[in-house]
Amino acid sequence: MKNQKIQHIGVFTSGGDSPGMNAALYGIAKAAAAQGIRVSGIRKGFE
C-alpha cells in the first residue's frame, strides 16, 4: 500500500445522540473534501 492515496472512506456511528457527534462528522467530511476523498455514510452498519 505504499504511496497509495485514500480515495473513499465510509463512516458509521453506533446510533443515538451524543455530545459533539455532529461536529465530529462535519470535521471528517470537511477534511476529506479538502483532500479530494469521497465520504459515504453506512446505514445499519452494525447489523
C-alpha positions, 0 to 999 in steps of 0.5 A: 500500500505504499504511496497509495492515496485514500480515495473513499472512506465510509463512516458509521456511528453506533446510533443515538445522540451524543455530545459533539457527534455532529461536529465530529462528522462535519470535521471528517467530511470537511477534511476529506473534501479538502483532500479530494476523498469521497465520504459515504455514510453506512446505514445499519452498519452494525447489523 
